[in-house]
C-alpha cells in the first residue's frame, strides 16, 4: 500500500470529510494548507436558486 505523504497528512488533519464550509472559511483553509509544487487552481460551484 502507498505511503501517505507529510503534505497529505497535514491536509487530512485540518479538514473533516463531508463538512461544508462558508466561502470565507473555505478560502482561509486553502491559504493555510501546504501548497503543491505546481500552479494550483480552485473550482467553485455556486447554487443561485434562480428559477429559469
QUIRAQUI-V332850 format. One line per field, one symbol per residue. burial: 1 if it has 16 or more other ideal C-beta (glycine too) atoms within 10 Angstrom, else 0. A space follows every 10 residues. Layout:
burial->???
This chain:
burial->0000000000 0000000000 0000000000 0000000000 0000000000 00
